[in-house]
Amino acid sequence: MKQAMGNRQQATGGGSPRGRSLSTRNRVTRLVGFGAVLTAAACKPATAGPELGPLSAADTTCTSIPQTGARLRSGVARLVTLRTTDAGRGLAIGLDSSNRLRLFDAMKVGRDPGVMQTQMLTVMVDVNGRIIQATRTFMTRDMATGTGDSRTVKASTSDTTRARELMAEVIRRCVR
């Protein structure tokens, strides 16, 4: 039996598709980020995703989460999330111990039958408020097979401009 399990793991790349899916889901959850629904087949970036769309007046539920480990070492002392009325959308900011913005994440997860599609925008900010890195990540995952595709590209100027507006809005709604 042990030999059969070893062969199965070797044949499938070290574990079940479900195990790999949870790993990806954990990464996505931790990023709490960006998104617009992707084209499942090609994983092609959209020009403007719903993760950067306007917030509803009802989007006011905020949660503050103290950070540890690598995120704390990178200067983010707490993560503040804004729950939106769109269940597939998430926004978060990372603040340092002086309440200065250091990180912004926006994410949109969509599901077509059997396919999960995610688009994320991550923006890193230095202590002076300058954007030092901004990326978009596009992912698709076929839920039946556990296979998928992922691509990260540099965010556009219009993405970072809109991200700055959303950062300010999340701070206005969530940081006291």
N, C-alpha and C positions, 0 to 999 in steps of 0.2 A: 504494500500500500504506500509506504514511504517513497519507494522508487517511482511509483506511478505519479505521485504528487510532484516529485522533483522533475520528472519528464514534462508534466503539464505546465509547470512554472517556466521551465526552460523554453518550451514551445510557444508560450504566450508572452514571453518577455519578462517573466518574473512575478506574475500575479494575475489576478482576474481583471477584466476590464472595469469592473465595479471599483476595485481598489485604486486603479489609476484615476478613475473618475473622481473619487473622493479627494485624491491628492490635488487634482486640478481645481475642484470646487473649494478646497481649503485655501488655495492660493488666491482664487478670485474673491473669496469672502474676506480674506485679510487685506486685500487691496481696497475693498469697498470703493469701487471706482467707477469707471467710465463705461459709457456704452451707447451703442446704437445697434439696432438689429442688423446683422450681417447677411450677406448673401451666402447661404450655406455652402454652395458648391465651390466657390472660388475664394472665399475669405477676402473679398475686396473691400477696401475702406470706402465708407460713405463720405460725402463731402461735409455734411453736418449731421451729427447724430442727436437723437432725442435725449441723450444724457446731458447735453448742453442746452436743452430747451428751457423755456421759462418755468419758474416754480409757481405752483398754485398757492393761493392765500391760505389754503388748508395745510400746507406743508410746514408744520411747526413743531413736530415731535423730534426732540433732540436727545441724544445720549452721549455722555462723556465717558470715555474708557481710558483709565491710566495705562501707560505703556511700560513694558519691560524689555529686556534683551536688546536685540539689534536695533530695533526702532528707537528705543531710549538712547542708545549709544550714538545714533545718528542725529540726535537732537530733538526728537519728537517725544515730549513728556506725556501728552494725552491726545487721543483721537476723538474728535467730535463728529458724530454721524447725524445726518438729517434724514429722517424717514419721510419719503414722499408718498403722495396718494397713488402713484404708479408703483405697484408692488415689484416690478422688475427693474426699477431705477434706484440707484443709491448714490449719495453724495457724502463725502467726508473731508474733514480738514484735520491736519496734524499741527498741534501747537507746541512750542517749546515751554520751558518752565516759566518764562516771562510773558506767556500768552501771545508770542509772535508766531505768525503763520510760517510753517516750514514745509507743509505738504498739502496737496489737494488731490482728491480722487473723485472721479465720476464714473458710474458704470450703468450700463443698460443690458439686461439679460432678456432675450426673447426666445420663444420656443415655437418652432414649427413642428408638425407631427414627427416625433422621433429625433429631432435635431435641436440642440441647445446652441444659441448664437449669442456671443458677448462682444461688446465693444467697450474699451476702457480708455480713459484719459488720465494720466498721472503727471502731476506737475510738482517739481521740487523747487523750493524757494530758499535762498540764503537768509542770514540774519538781518540783512538790509532790505529784504523784500524783493530782491531781484530773482527772476526765474533762472535757475541754473540748469534745469533739465525738464523737458516736456515731451512725453511720448504717448502714442496711441497704440493700443494692442487690440488685435482682432482675433477672435477665436471661434471655432466651430467644433462641435462634438456630436458624432452620431451616437445616440444613446444605446442603440441595439448592439453595435459592435465595439463601442468604447474608443473608436478611432476619431481623430480630429486633426485640426490644423491650427496653427497659431502664428501670428506675424506681428511684429512691433515696428513702428515707423516714427519718425520725428513728427511732432505735432505742428500744425500749420500756425501761422501768425493769427489767423482768425480764431482758431481753437484756443490759443493762449489768451487772446483778448477776451473771449467769452468766459474762459475759465476764471480770469481775474474778476469779472462781474459776479460770477457765481460764488467765488471765494468770499467776496465782500457781503453778499447776501446771506451766506451760511453764517458768517461771523455776526452779522446784524441779528439774525434770528436765534442763534444758539449760544453765543458767548456773552456771558454777563460779567 
